[in-house]
Amino acid sequence: MAKMIALRGCAGAAVAMTLLLAGCKADSALKKGEVLDKADSSAPASSAAAPSTAAVNPATAGVVQGVVNFAGKAPERIKIDMSMDPACGMTAGTNMSEQYVVTGGKLANVYVYVKGVTESSAPAGQAPVVLDQKGCKYIPHVLAVQQGGSVEFKNSDPTMHNVHTMPQANAATDVSEGPMDQPQTKQFDKPELMMPVRCNNHPWMNAYINVASSPYFAVTGTDGSFTIKGLPAGTYTLAAVHEKLGEQDIQITVAPKATAKASFTFQAK
């Protein structure tokens, strides 16, 4: 049976329609402190790769395809008690912690990026990446955007939410959004790894934003897979970063118009 994560209720909270329109704050968060911690100290705070000057020829560009594995028994995911906000309890269903999402030995929510390429900004007019607040959780749990690009913070829930980023390189964001309110969009200009995002109203909610210095990045899905397209031929350092397990680096060689295969394996510390 999954361990329950306990939260203190808000003083005077009642199951009333007014609480469907406003989130409430907890005096104490989760029994498992890691659910609320800032990014784990084992994960680097920012990207510091030395840039190269490789030019991109779309006619000869290559692709990197890979998978991130998890060896051994994965840490147990913990069921989250959201009863402090009745709106969450009625709309979210079962909500589980997301530090370790392992399916069939494959690890989700791993940020993968190529080091050592020329820094570049997102093209003008590029659509923002969406971070939704739905079911009283952030979706997706880990996302990535190229520097100069934007993230659209959306609230699809019938309760008040908050988006509070805790960066080391970029400007901080701390905005509140009413139930199903208009989205707010923020730009991120500096490369950064695993920037924590928290909801001040619901302390179990957490996500991470990665800001890439180039367009060569991806985030693994539930099957642990990733694809990075458009790389010029050459040899690169490929990095995989997990919020709790830190970073692994490997060397890959991409041939013209070819697909290079890559594989990482993490295990619990």
Secondary structure as GFF3:
##gff-version 3
##sequence-region A 1 269
A	DSSP	beta_strand	4	5	.	.	.	ID=ss1
A	DSSP	three_ten_helix	17	21	.	.	.	ID=ss2
A	DSSP	three_ten_helix	33	35	.	.	.	ID=ss3
A	DSSP	beta_strand	62	71	.	.	.	ID=ss4
A	DSSP	beta_strand	79	80	.	.	.	ID=ss5
A	DSSP	alpha_helix	86	91	.	.	.	ID=ss6
A	DSSP	beta_strand	102	103	.	.	.	ID=ss7
A	DSSP	beta_strand	106	107	.	.	.	ID=ss8
A	DSSP	beta_strand	111	115	.	.	.	ID=ss9
A	DSSP	beta_strand	129	133	.	.	.	ID=ss10
A	DSSP	beta_strand	138	139	.	.	.	ID=ss11
A	DSSP	beta_strand	142	146	.	.	.	ID=ss12
A	DSSP	beta_strand	149	155	.	.	.	ID=ss13
A	DSSP	beta_strand	161	165	.	.	.	ID=ss14
A	DSSP	beta_strand	174	177	.	.	.	ID=ss15
A	DSSP	beta_strand	184	188	.	.	.	ID=ss16
A	DSSP	beta_strand	192	198	.	.	.	ID=ss17
A	DSSP	beta_strand	206	212	.	.	.	ID=ss18
A	DSSP	beta_strand	217	219	.	.	.	ID=ss19
A	DSSP	beta_strand	225	231	.	.	.	ID=ss20
A	DSSP	beta_strand	234	242	.	.	.	ID=ss21
A	DSSP	beta_strand	246	254	.	.	.	ID=ss22
A	DSSP	beta_strand	259	267	.	.	.	ID=ss23
###
